Amino acid sequence: MNQHTLKSACVFKGKGLHGGLPVTMTVEPAGPGEGIVFYRTDLGGAPVRLAPSSVASTDRSTAIAEGETKVVTVEHLLSAFSGLGIDNAAVRLDAPELPILDGSAAMYVKAFQQAGIAEQDAQRRYAVLPGPFEYRDEATGSLIRMTPCDRFEAEVTVHYEHPALLRDMKAGYVCSDDYAGEIAPCRTFCLLSEVEFLMQRGLIRGGDIRGALVVVDCELDAQRLARLQEFFGIPTLKASQNGYLDNVELHFTNECARHKILDLMGDLLLLSRPLKARVEAFKPGHRVNAAAVRALVRQYPQML
Ligand SMILES: [Zn+2]
C-alpha cells in the first residue's frame, strides 16, 4: 500500500473544548515521508510532530508538544487520518487547542472525502507488532493487550462500576470496516455526575458539551434538572428511556464504546505510522492509551 495525502486543503473553525478559545485550523496536503505535522501559526509556525514521546498531557484529551510548543486535543483529527489512511498532512492552527466541532470525527471525514485523498509515489511504512504486548494500569484496572496481526483490528470494552448501561459495553473495528460510517460519527460522552462536578467548578460551558452523550448516573430530581436545563440552554431537557439525557439522539446503541475506538485509533497514531496488530482495550482512556504506546516502543523499539 502506498502513502496518501489530501488533494486540497480543508479549513475548520470552532472552539477548543477545554480552553474555549476560537481557533482556525487548515489541514493541507504534505509530501511523502513528511508524516502528520502540526504548526502553531500564532507562535511563528513552530512544528509539533507525532512521536510516542511527544505526549504532553492526557487530562481528558491528548496534548502533544515539541519543545515549548503544545497542541491540545489532537485525538479526533488523528483518528480521522488513521481511519481514512492519510499518512501525510500539514495542520496549521492559530490557537493551542483544536476545534471540538460536534465531538466526533464526522466533520473531518466529510471534509477530507470532499477534498479527495491522493495516492503518493512512496510505500507506506507500518508499525508492525512483532510479538505479544500487554499494558496494565493497576490504579484503574485498564488493560491494553496486543497480538500480532497482518492488519489493524480493535475491540474495546467500556466499563464503569455504577451506570448499568456502561458496564461492559463493547465495540469492534477492523481496518476493512467503514470507518466513515461506523466510527467517525460517534460522539464523546460523559457521566452526569462529572458534568455537575465540572459545572460547579466552572470548568465547562453548556455550549461546549451540547453535542456530547450524557449518561444519567445519578438521581435526576426537579432541582437538578432545572439547573441542567439552564446550563445547556435546552428548556425541554429530560432523561430519555434509555438512560441518557435527551440533549442528543444516539447514532448507535453502543455509541460510547465506538467513540472509545475512535479515540484509541487517534492515540495509536502517536506511533507516527499505522499500526498492524490486534488490539484489545479494556477501559481505555487517553492516559492509558498514551502510556501503552510508550511502553510498546520501549519493548519493541524496532517497530519505528
Ligand atoms: Zn474523544
py3Dmol code that shows the C-alpha trace and the ligand (Angstrom):
import py3Dmol

protein = """\
ATOM      1  CA  MET A   1       0.000   0.000   0.000  1.00  0.00           C
ATOM      2  CA  ASN A   2       1.311   3.456  -0.897  1.00  0.00           C
ATOM      3  CA  GLN A   3       1.175   6.615   1.237  1.00  0.00           C
ATOM      4  CA  HIS A   4      -1.724   9.049   0.876  1.00  0.00           C
ATOM      5  CA  THR A   5      -2.384  12.751   1.425  1.00  0.00           C
ATOM      6  CA  LEU A   6      -5.228  15.187   0.760  1.00  0.00           C
ATOM      7  CA  LYS A   7      -5.816  16.543  -2.756  1.00  0.00           C
ATOM      8  CA  SER A   8      -6.547  20.043  -1.431  1.00  0.00           C
ATOM      9  CA  ALA A   9      -6.623  21.985   1.844  1.00  0.00           C
ATOM     10  CA  CYS A  10      -9.573  21.952   4.282  1.00  0.00           C
ATOM     11  CA  VAL A  11     -10.399  24.718   6.769  1.00  0.00           C
ATOM     12  CA  PHE A  12     -12.106  24.185  10.150  1.00  0.00           C
ATOM     13  CA  LYS A  13     -13.274  26.898  12.512  1.00  0.00           C
ATOM     14  CA  GLY A  14     -14.550  26.338  16.025  1.00  0.00           C
ATOM     15  CA  LYS A  15     -13.680  26.442  19.683  1.00  0.00           C
ATOM     16  CA  GLY A  16     -11.486  24.275  21.853  1.00  0.00           C
ATOM     17  CA  LEU A  17     -13.427  22.114  24.301  1.00  0.00           C
ATOM     18  CA  HIS A  18     -11.256  22.718  27.342  1.00  0.00           C
ATOM     19  CA  GLY A  19      -9.872  26.220  26.854  1.00  0.00           C
ATOM     20  CA  GLY A  20     -12.899  27.556  24.912  1.00  0.00           C
ATOM     21  CA  LEU A  21     -10.653  29.660  22.608  1.00  0.00           C
ATOM     22  CA  PRO A  22     -11.715  30.291  18.993  1.00  0.00           C
ATOM     23  CA  VAL A  23      -9.432  28.539  16.507  1.00  0.00           C
ATOM     24  CA  THR A  24      -8.986  28.392  12.737  1.00  0.00           C
ATOM     25  CA  MET A  25      -7.255  25.249  11.527  1.00  0.00           C
ATOM     26  CA  THR A  26      -6.122  24.400   7.991  1.00  0.00           C
ATOM     27  CA  VAL A  27      -5.268  20.830   7.017  1.00  0.00           C
ATOM     28  CA  GLU A  28      -3.059  20.837   3.908  1.00  0.00           C
ATOM     29  CA  PRO A  29      -1.503  18.183   1.655  1.00  0.00           C
ATOM     30  CA  ALA A  30       2.095  17.194   2.508  1.00  0.00           C
ATOM     31  CA  GLY A  31       4.794  15.293   0.645  1.00  0.00           C
ATOM     32  CA  PRO A  32       5.584  11.582   1.021  1.00  0.00           C
ATOM     33  CA  GLY A  33       7.510  10.750   4.184  1.00  0.00           C
ATOM     34  CA  GLU A  34       6.613  14.046   5.851  1.00  0.00           C
ATOM     35  CA  GLY A  35       4.015  12.475   8.164  1.00  0.00           C
ATOM     36  CA  ILE A  36       1.477  14.444  10.184  1.00  0.00           C
ATOM     37  CA  VAL A  37       2.953  17.731  11.419  1.00  0.00           C
ATOM     38  CA  PHE A  38       1.148  20.432  13.429  1.00  0.00           C
ATOM     39  CA  TYR A  39       2.240  24.074  13.100  1.00  0.00           C
ATOM     40  CA  ARG A  40       1.210  26.790  15.594  1.00  0.00           C
ATOM     41  CA  THR A  41       0.862  29.859  13.341  1.00  0.00           C
ATOM     42  CA  ASP A  42       0.288  32.021  16.448  1.00  0.00           C
ATOM     43  CA  LEU A  43       3.788  31.015  17.585  1.00  0.00           C
ATOM     44  CA  GLY A  44       5.592  31.721  14.317  1.00  0.00           C
ATOM     45  CA  GLY A  45       4.773  28.340  12.775  1.00  0.00           C
ATOM     46  CA  ALA A  46       6.664  26.192  15.274  1.00  0.00           C
ATOM     47  CA  PRO A  47       6.192  22.481  14.371  1.00  0.00           C
ATOM     48  CA  VAL A  48       4.955  19.634  16.566  1.00  0.00           C
ATOM     49  CA  ARG A  49       5.474  16.120  15.182  1.00  0.00           C
ATOM     50  CA  LEU A  50       3.900  12.822  16.213  1.00  0.00           C
ATOM     51  CA  ALA A  51       6.012  10.539  18.408  1.00  0.00           C
ATOM     52  CA  PRO A  52       5.306   8.349  21.434  1.00  0.00           C
ATOM     53  CA  SER A  53       7.476  10.741  23.471  1.00  0.00           C
ATOM     54  CA  SER A  54       5.669  13.880  22.265  1.00  0.00           C
ATOM     55  CA  VAL A  55       2.673  13.371  24.583  1.00  0.00           C
ATOM     56  CA  ALA A  56       2.499  16.372  26.908  1.00  0.00           C
ATOM     57  CA  SER A  57      -0.709  15.651  28.810  1.00  0.00           C
ATOM     58  CA  THR A  58      -3.657  13.267  28.780  1.00  0.00           C
ATOM     59  CA  ASP A  59      -6.059  15.053  31.112  1.00  0.00           C
ATOM     60  CA  ARG A  60      -9.463  14.476  29.409  1.00  0.00           C
ATOM     61  CA  SER A  61      -7.831  14.788  25.947  1.00  0.00           C
ATOM     62  CA  THR A  62      -4.451  14.143  24.334  1.00  0.00           C
ATOM     63  CA  ALA A  63      -1.962  17.010  24.034  1.00  0.00           C
ATOM     64  CA  ILE A  64       1.380  16.779  22.255  1.00  0.00           C
ATOM     65  CA  ALA A  65       4.371  19.098  22.436  1.00  0.00           C
ATOM     66  CA  GLU A  66       7.741  19.718  20.864  1.00  0.00           C
ATOM     67  CA  GLY A  67       9.943  22.000  22.932  1.00  0.00           C
ATOM     68  CA  GLU A  68       7.756  24.807  24.264  1.00  0.00           C
ATOM     69  CA  THR A  69       5.095  24.369  21.567  1.00  0.00           C
ATOM     70  CA  LYS A  70       1.961  22.479  22.558  1.00  0.00           C
ATOM     71  CA  VAL A  71      -1.128  21.321  20.642  1.00  0.00           C
ATOM     72  CA  VAL A  72      -4.157  20.167  22.629  1.00  0.00           C
ATOM     73  CA  THR A  73      -7.000  17.708  21.835  1.00  0.00           C
ATOM     74  CA  VAL A  74      -5.434  16.108  18.753  1.00  0.00           C
ATOM     75  CA  GLU A  75      -7.135  12.703  19.074  1.00  0.00           C
ATOM     76  CA  HIS A  76     -10.235  13.137  16.891  1.00  0.00           C
ATOM     77  CA  LEU A  77      -8.294  14.603  13.959  1.00  0.00           C
ATOM     78  CA  LEU A  78      -5.625  11.891  14.291  1.00  0.00           C
ATOM     79  CA  SER A  79      -8.388   9.280  14.343  1.00  0.00           C
ATOM     80  CA  ALA A  80      -9.773  10.628  11.049  1.00  0.00           C
ATOM     81  CA  PHE A  81      -6.273  10.423   9.490  1.00  0.00           C
ATOM     82  CA  SER A  82      -5.940   6.862  10.759  1.00  0.00           C
ATOM     83  CA  GLY A  83      -9.420   5.770   9.665  1.00  0.00           C
ATOM     84  CA  LEU A  84      -9.084   7.253   6.169  1.00  0.00           C
ATOM     85  CA  GLY A  85      -5.465   6.172   5.664  1.00  0.00           C
ATOM     86  CA  ILE A  86      -4.000   9.692   5.382  1.00  0.00           C
ATOM     87  CA  ASP A  87      -0.246   9.461   6.048  1.00  0.00           C
ATOM     88  CA  ASN A  88       0.946  12.981   5.307  1.00  0.00           C
ATOM     89  CA  ALA A  89      -0.634  16.332   6.208  1.00  0.00           C
ATOM     90  CA  ALA A  90       0.366  19.759   7.471  1.00  0.00           C
ATOM     91  CA  VAL A  91      -2.023  21.021  10.145  1.00  0.00           C
ATOM     92  CA  ARG A  92      -1.813  24.767  10.807  1.00  0.00           C
ATOM     93  CA  LEU A  93      -3.714  26.296  13.736  1.00  0.00           C
ATOM     94  CA  ASP A  94      -3.744  29.718  15.349  1.00  0.00           C
ATOM     95  CA  ALA A  95      -4.521  28.643  18.935  1.00  0.00           C
ATOM     96  CA  PRO A  96      -3.345  25.930  21.351  1.00  0.00           C
ATOM     97  CA  GLU A  97      -6.379  23.662  21.006  1.00  0.00           C
ATOM     98  CA  LEU A  98      -8.092  22.013  18.009  1.00  0.00           C
ATOM     99  CA  PRO A  99     -11.795  22.796  17.475  1.00  0.00           C
ATOM    100  CA  ILE A 100     -14.082  20.258  19.166  1.00  0.00           C
ATOM    101  CA  LEU A 101     -16.667  20.614  16.333  1.00  0.00           C
ATOM    102  CA  ASP A 102     -19.505  18.157  17.136  1.00  0.00           C
ATOM    103  CA  GLY A 103     -17.398  15.996  19.490  1.00  0.00           C
ATOM    104  CA  SER A 104     -16.826  13.304  16.842  1.00  0.00           C
ATOM    105  CA  ALA A 105     -14.599  12.918  13.761  1.00  0.00           C
ATOM    106  CA  ALA A 106     -17.508  13.184  11.295  1.00  0.00           C
ATOM    107  CA  MET A 107     -16.780  16.731  10.097  1.00  0.00           C
ATOM    108  CA  TYR A 108     -13.142  15.897   9.416  1.00  0.00           C
ATOM    109  CA  VAL A 109     -14.084  12.797   7.456  1.00  0.00           C
ATOM    110  CA  LYS A 110     -16.692  14.644   5.397  1.00  0.00           C
ATOM    111  CA  ALA A 111     -14.280  17.485   4.547  1.00  0.00           C
ATOM    112  CA  PHE A 112     -11.407  15.112   3.676  1.00  0.00           C
ATOM    113  CA  GLN A 113     -13.632  12.978   1.470  1.00  0.00           C
ATOM    114  CA  GLN A 114     -14.853  16.114  -0.324  1.00  0.00           C
ATOM    115  CA  ALA A 115     -11.289  17.371  -0.791  1.00  0.00           C
ATOM    116  CA  GLY A 116     -10.259  13.942  -2.064  1.00  0.00           C
ATOM    117  CA  ILE A 117      -7.441  11.654  -0.975  1.00  0.00           C
ATOM    118  CA  ALA A 118      -4.481  11.181  -3.332  1.00  0.00           C
ATOM    119  CA  GLU A 119      -2.120   8.228  -3.568  1.00  0.00           C
ATOM    120  CA  GLN A 120       1.562   9.190  -3.397  1.00  0.00           C
ATOM    121  CA  ASP A 121       4.600   7.659  -5.021  1.00  0.00           C
ATOM    122  CA  ALA A 122       6.051   6.071  -1.863  1.00  0.00           C
ATOM    123  CA  GLN A 123       5.369   2.903   0.096  1.00  0.00           C
ATOM    124  CA  ARG A 124       3.511   3.241   3.388  1.00  0.00           C
ATOM    125  CA  ARG A 125       5.596   2.216   6.392  1.00  0.00           C
ATOM    126  CA  TYR A 126       3.697   0.413   9.133  1.00  0.00           C
ATOM    127  CA  ALA A 127       4.414  -0.156  12.814  1.00  0.00           C
ATOM    128  CA  VAL A 128       4.219  -3.964  12.787  1.00  0.00           C
ATOM    129  CA  LEU A 129       3.842  -5.639  16.180  1.00  0.00           C
ATOM    130  CA  PRO A 130       6.447  -8.436  16.333  1.00  0.00           C
ATOM    131  CA  GLY A 131       5.167 -10.268  19.440  1.00  0.00           C
ATOM    132  CA  PRO A 132       2.640 -10.117  22.271  1.00  0.00           C
ATOM    133  CA  PHE A 133       2.261  -6.937  24.301  1.00  0.00           C
ATOM    134  CA  GLU A 134       0.306  -6.050  27.398  1.00  0.00           C
ATOM    135  CA  TYR A 135      -0.045  -2.812  29.358  1.00  0.00           C
ATOM    136  CA  ARG A 136      -1.954  -2.852  32.615  1.00  0.00           C
ATOM    137  CA  ASP A 137      -2.843   0.113  34.789  1.00  0.00           C
ATOM    138  CA  GLU A 138      -3.239  -1.144  38.343  1.00  0.00           C
ATOM    139  CA  ALA A 139      -4.903   2.052  39.592  1.00  0.00           C
ATOM    140  CA  THR A 140      -7.820   1.962  37.134  1.00  0.00           C
ATOM    141  CA  GLY A 141      -7.854  -1.715  36.133  1.00  0.00           C
ATOM    142  CA  SER A 142      -7.385  -0.668  32.490  1.00  0.00           C
ATOM    143  CA  LEU A 143      -5.735  -3.161  30.166  1.00  0.00           C
ATOM    144  CA  ILE A 144      -4.386  -2.803  26.611  1.00  0.00           C
ATOM    145  CA  ARG A 145      -3.416  -6.136  25.080  1.00  0.00           C
ATOM    146  CA  MET A 146      -1.957  -6.518  21.577  1.00  0.00           C
ATOM    147  CA  THR A 147      -1.234  -9.587  19.486  1.00  0.00           C
ATOM    148  CA  PRO A 148       0.489  -9.743  16.086  1.00  0.00           C
ATOM    149  CA  CYS A 149      -1.881  -9.423  13.119  1.00  0.00           C
ATOM    150  CA  ASP A 150      -1.391  -8.602   9.434  1.00  0.00           C
ATOM    151  CA  ARG A 151      -3.851  -5.687   9.688  1.00  0.00           C
ATOM    152  CA  PHE A 152      -5.312  -3.332  12.322  1.00  0.00           C
ATOM    153  CA  GLU A 153      -8.117  -4.710  14.456  1.00  0.00           C
ATOM    154  CA  ALA A 154      -9.538  -3.314  17.684  1.00  0.00           C
ATOM    155  CA  GLU A 155     -12.004  -4.380  20.323  1.00  0.00           C
ATOM    156  CA  VAL A 156     -12.914  -2.040  23.130  1.00  0.00           C
ATOM    157  CA  THR A 157     -14.793  -2.648  26.374  1.00  0.00           C
ATOM    158  CA  VAL A 158     -16.115   0.335  28.319  1.00  0.00           C
ATOM    159  CA  HIS A 159     -16.712  -0.446  31.966  1.00  0.00           C
ATOM    160  CA  TYR A 160     -17.948   1.720  34.819  1.00  0.00           C
ATOM    161  CA  GLU A 161     -18.991   0.183  38.116  1.00  0.00           C
ATOM    162  CA  HIS A 162     -22.018   2.401  38.520  1.00  0.00           C
ATOM    163  CA  PRO A 163     -24.029   3.191  35.351  1.00  0.00           C
ATOM    164  CA  ALA A 164     -25.667  -0.028  34.200  1.00  0.00           C
ATOM    165  CA  LEU A 165     -25.554   0.848  30.513  1.00  0.00           C
ATOM    166  CA  LEU A 166     -21.771   1.404  30.582  1.00  0.00           C
ATOM    167  CA  ARG A 167     -20.999  -1.899  32.244  1.00  0.00           C
ATOM    168  CA  ASP A 168     -19.080  -3.981  29.682  1.00  0.00           C
ATOM    169  CA  MET A 169     -20.338  -2.079  26.624  1.00  0.00           C
ATOM    170  CA  LYS A 170     -18.308  -3.358  23.662  1.00  0.00           C
ATOM    171  CA  ALA A 171     -17.439  -2.262  20.137  1.00  0.00           C
ATOM    172  CA  GLY A 172     -15.161  -3.726  17.487  1.00  0.00           C
ATOM    173  CA  TYR A 173     -13.423  -2.466  14.354  1.00  0.00           C
ATOM    174  CA  VAL A 174     -11.202  -3.942  11.667  1.00  0.00           C
ATOM    175  CA  CYS A 175      -9.399  -1.800   9.122  1.00  0.00           C
ATOM    176  CA  SER A 176     -11.621  -3.007   6.256  1.00  0.00           C
ATOM    177  CA  ASP A 177     -14.736  -1.692   8.096  1.00  0.00           C
ATOM    178  CA  ASP A 178     -16.497   1.516   7.152  1.00  0.00           C
ATOM    179  CA  TYR A 179     -14.712   3.994   9.466  1.00  0.00           C
ATOM    180  CA  ALA A 180     -16.602   6.956   7.995  1.00  0.00           C
ATOM    181  CA  GLY A 181     -19.995   5.413   8.660  1.00  0.00           C
ATOM    182  CA  GLU A 182     -19.432   3.260  11.744  1.00  0.00           C
ATOM    183  CA  ILE A 183     -16.854   5.070  13.903  1.00  0.00           C
ATOM    184  CA  ALA A 184     -16.367   8.701  12.807  1.00  0.00           C
ATOM    185  CA  PRO A 185     -19.909   9.915  13.739  1.00  0.00           C
ATOM    186  CA  CYS A 186     -19.676   8.568  17.311  1.00  0.00           C
ATOM    187  CA  ARG A 187     -19.568  11.392  19.823  1.00  0.00           C
ATOM    188  CA  THR A 188     -17.805  11.828  23.090  1.00  0.00           C
ATOM    189  CA  PHE A 189     -19.675  11.011  26.290  1.00  0.00           C
ATOM    190  CA  CYS A 190     -19.575  11.840  29.958  1.00  0.00           C
ATOM    191  CA  LEU A 191     -21.401  10.955  33.152  1.00  0.00           C
ATOM    192  CA  LEU A 192     -23.990  13.373  34.509  1.00  0.00           C
ATOM    193  CA  SER A 193     -22.193  13.374  37.872  1.00  0.00           C
ATOM    194  CA  GLU A 194     -18.986  14.517  36.071  1.00  0.00           C
ATOM    195  CA  VAL A 195     -20.878  17.271  34.233  1.00  0.00           C
ATOM    196  CA  GLU A 196     -22.202  18.581  37.557  1.00  0.00           C
ATOM    197  CA  PHE A 197     -18.730  18.414  39.092  1.00  0.00           C
ATOM    198  CA  LEU A 198     -17.225  20.370  36.168  1.00  0.00           C
ATOM    199  CA  MET A 199     -20.153  22.841  36.089  1.00  0.00           C
ATOM    200  CA  GLN A 200     -19.739  23.658  39.762  1.00  0.00           C
ATOM    201  CA  ARG A 201     -16.062  24.401  39.251  1.00  0.00           C
ATOM    202  CA  GLY A 202     -16.668  26.481  36.122  1.00  0.00           C
ATOM    203  CA  LEU A 203     -14.584  24.068  34.027  1.00  0.00           C
ATOM    204  CA  ILE A 204     -17.094  23.640  31.192  1.00  0.00           C
ATOM    205  CA  ARG A 205     -19.686  25.781  29.472  1.00  0.00           C
ATOM    206  CA  GLY A 206     -23.045  24.375  28.422  1.00  0.00           C
ATOM    207  CA  GLY A 207     -22.459  25.014  24.737  1.00  0.00           C
ATOM    208  CA  ASP A 208     -19.228  23.062  24.840  1.00  0.00           C
ATOM    209  CA  ILE A 209     -20.906  19.786  25.686  1.00  0.00           C
ATOM    210  CA  ARG A 210     -24.216  20.353  23.927  1.00  0.00           C
ATOM    211  CA  GLY A 211     -23.288  17.611  21.463  1.00  0.00           C
ATOM    212  CA  ALA A 212     -21.992  15.078  23.993  1.00  0.00           C
ATOM    213  CA  LEU A 213     -23.843  11.985  25.176  1.00  0.00           C
ATOM    214  CA  VAL A 214     -24.587  12.333  28.877  1.00  0.00           C
ATOM    215  CA  VAL A 215     -25.134   9.128  30.859  1.00  0.00           C
ATOM    216  CA  VAL A 216     -27.581   9.661  33.725  1.00  0.00           C
ATOM    217  CA  ASP A 217     -25.680   8.021  36.582  1.00  0.00           C
ATOM    218  CA  CYS A 218     -27.323   9.886  39.462  1.00  0.00           C
ATOM    219  CA  GLU A 219     -30.801  10.865  40.646  1.00  0.00           C
ATOM    220  CA  LEU A 220     -32.337  13.460  38.296  1.00  0.00           C
ATOM    221  CA  ASP A 221     -34.658  15.430  40.584  1.00  0.00           C
ATOM    222  CA  ALA A 222     -36.541  18.604  39.586  1.00  0.00           C
ATOM    223  CA  GLN A 223     -33.905  20.915  41.035  1.00  0.00           C
ATOM    224  CA  ARG A 224     -31.012  19.260  39.247  1.00  0.00           C
ATOM    225  CA  LEU A 225     -32.989  19.136  36.009  1.00  0.00           C
ATOM    226  CA  ALA A 226     -33.743  22.881  36.236  1.00  0.00           C
ATOM    227  CA  ARG A 227     -30.031  23.583  36.740  1.00  0.00           C
ATOM    228  CA  LEU A 228     -29.100  21.467  33.732  1.00  0.00           C
ATOM    229  CA  GLN A 229     -31.805  22.969  31.507  1.00  0.00           C
ATOM    230  CA  GLU A 230     -30.425  26.422  32.202  1.00  0.00           C
ATOM    231  CA  PHE A 231     -26.836  25.276  31.755  1.00  0.00           C
ATOM    232  CA  PHE A 232     -27.479  23.530  28.427  1.00  0.00           C
ATOM    233  CA  GLY A 233     -29.974  26.205  27.307  1.00  0.00           C
ATOM    234  CA  ILE A 234     -32.492  23.457  26.489  1.00  0.00           C
ATOM    235  CA  PRO A 235     -35.837  24.136  28.269  1.00  0.00           C
ATOM    236  CA  THR A 236     -37.289  20.705  27.403  1.00  0.00           C
ATOM    237  CA  LEU A 237     -34.328  18.636  28.593  1.00  0.00           C
ATOM    238  CA  LYS A 238     -35.149  15.329  30.287  1.00  0.00           C
ATOM    239  CA  ALA A 239     -33.742  11.847  30.818  1.00  0.00           C
ATOM    240  CA  SER A 240     -34.710   9.561  27.954  1.00  0.00           C
ATOM    241  CA  GLN A 241     -35.947   5.994  28.465  1.00  0.00           C
ATOM    242  CA  ASN A 242     -32.548   4.536  27.592  1.00  0.00           C
ATOM    243  CA  GLY A 243     -30.587   6.213  30.414  1.00  0.00           C
ATOM    244  CA  TYR A 244     -29.087   9.198  28.559  1.00  0.00           C
ATOM    245  CA  LEU A 245     -30.040  12.878  28.725  1.00  0.00           C
ATOM    246  CA  ASP A 246     -32.143  13.651  25.662  1.00  0.00           C
ATOM    247  CA  ASN A 247     -29.977  16.632  24.525  1.00  0.00           C
ATOM    248  CA  VAL A 248     -28.942  14.448  21.559  1.00  0.00           C
ATOM    249  CA  GLU A 249     -30.199  11.278  19.882  1.00  0.00           C
ATOM    250  CA  LEU A 250     -27.986   8.209  19.836  1.00  0.00           C
ATOM    251  CA  HIS A 251     -26.468   7.209  16.460  1.00  0.00           C
ATOM    252  CA  PHE A 252     -25.817   3.648  17.740  1.00  0.00           C
ATOM    253  CA  THR A 253     -26.811   1.853  20.953  1.00  0.00           C
ATOM    254  CA  ASN A 254     -23.089   1.309  21.693  1.00  0.00           C
ATOM    255  CA  GLU A 255     -22.014   4.791  20.542  1.00  0.00           C
ATOM    256  CA  CYS A 256     -19.947   5.323  23.733  1.00  0.00           C
ATOM    257  CA  ALA A 257     -17.816   2.226  23.067  1.00  0.00           C
ATOM    258  CA  ARG A 258     -17.469   3.183  19.392  1.00  0.00           C
ATOM    259  CA  HIS A 259     -16.192   6.612  20.479  1.00  0.00           C
ATOM    260  CA  LYS A 260     -13.555   4.832  22.586  1.00  0.00           C
ATOM    261  CA  ILE A 261     -12.415   3.082  19.372  1.00  0.00           C
ATOM    262  CA  LEU A 262     -12.302   6.495  17.667  1.00  0.00           C
ATOM    263  CA  ASP A 263     -10.120   7.866  20.498  1.00  0.00           C
ATOM    264  CA  LEU A 264      -7.925   4.747  20.593  1.00  0.00           C
ATOM    265  CA  MET A 265      -7.226   4.968  16.843  1.00  0.00           C
ATOM    266  CA  GLY A 266      -6.250   8.623  17.264  1.00  0.00           C
ATOM    267  CA  ASP A 267      -3.973   7.927  20.223  1.00  0.00           C
ATOM    268  CA  LEU A 268      -2.315   4.960  18.487  1.00  0.00           C
ATOM    269  CA  LEU A 269      -1.261   7.277  15.647  1.00  0.00           C
ATOM    270  CA  LEU A 270       1.179   8.770  18.172  1.00  0.00           C
ATOM    271  CA  LEU A 271       3.343   5.894  16.906  1.00  0.00           C
ATOM    272  CA  SER A 272       3.648   8.171  13.816  1.00  0.00           C
ATOM    273  CA  ARG A 273       2.752   5.358  11.429  1.00  0.00           C
ATOM    274  CA  PRO A 274      -0.214   2.957  11.084  1.00  0.00           C
ATOM    275  CA  LEU A 275      -0.211   0.005  13.480  1.00  0.00           C
ATOM    276  CA  LYS A 276      -0.624  -3.592  12.327  1.00  0.00           C
ATOM    277  CA  ALA A 277      -1.819  -5.520  15.361  1.00  0.00           C
ATOM    278  CA  ARG A 278      -4.934  -6.836  17.028  1.00  0.00           C
ATOM    279  CA  VAL A 279      -5.679  -4.539  19.971  1.00  0.00           C
ATOM    280  CA  GLU A 280      -7.985  -5.415  22.850  1.00  0.00           C
ATOM    281  CA  ALA A 281      -8.631  -2.498  25.176  1.00  0.00           C
ATOM    282  CA  PHE A 282     -10.477  -2.819  28.481  1.00  0.00           C
ATOM    283  CA  LYS A 283     -11.407   0.581  29.996  1.00  0.00           C
ATOM    284  CA  PRO A 284      -9.168   2.563  27.614  1.00  0.00           C
ATOM    285  CA  GLY A 285      -8.593   6.292  28.043  1.00  0.00           C
ATOM    286  CA  HIS A 286      -6.111   8.870  26.781  1.00  0.00           C
ATOM    287  CA  ARG A 287      -3.702   8.403  29.700  1.00  0.00           C
ATOM    288  CA  VAL A 288      -3.679   4.616  29.388  1.00  0.00           C
ATOM    289  CA  ASN A 289      -3.504   4.708  25.579  1.00  0.00           C
ATOM    290  CA  ALA A 290      -0.513   7.064  25.573  1.00  0.00           C
ATOM    291  CA  ALA A 291       1.274   5.096  28.297  1.00  0.00           C
ATOM    292  CA  ALA A 292       0.691   1.879  26.330  1.00  0.00           C
ATOM    293  CA  VAL A 293       2.175   3.446  23.175  1.00  0.00           C
ATOM    294  CA  ARG A 294       5.307   4.491  25.110  1.00  0.00           C
ATOM    295  CA  ALA A 295       5.620   1.043  26.713  1.00  0.00           C
ATOM    296  CA  LEU A 296       5.115  -0.604  23.309  1.00  0.00           C
ATOM    297  CA  VAL A 297       8.074   1.148  21.671  1.00  0.00           C
ATOM    298  CA  ARG A 298      10.199   0.551  24.763  1.00  0.00           C
ATOM    299  CA  GLN A 299       9.504  -3.178  24.453  1.00  0.00           C
ATOM    300  CA  TYR A 300       9.758  -3.265  20.641  1.00  0.00           C
ATOM    301  CA  PRO A 301      11.972  -0.328  19.531  1.00  0.00           C
ATOM    302  CA  GLN A 302      12.311  -1.974  16.104  1.00  0.00           C
ATOM    303  CA  MET A 303       8.646  -1.078  15.370  1.00  0.00           C
ATOM    304  CA  LEU A 304       9.667   2.501  14.487  1.00  0.00           C
TER     305      LEU A 304
END
"""
ligand_1 = """\
1
ZN
Zn -12.826 11.575 22.158
"""
view = py3Dmol.view(width=600, height=400)
view.addModel(protein, "pdb")
view.setStyle({"model": 0}, {"cartoon": {"style": "trace"}})
view.addModel(ligand_1, "xyz")
view.setStyle({"model": 1}, {"stick": {}})
view.zoomTo()
view.show()
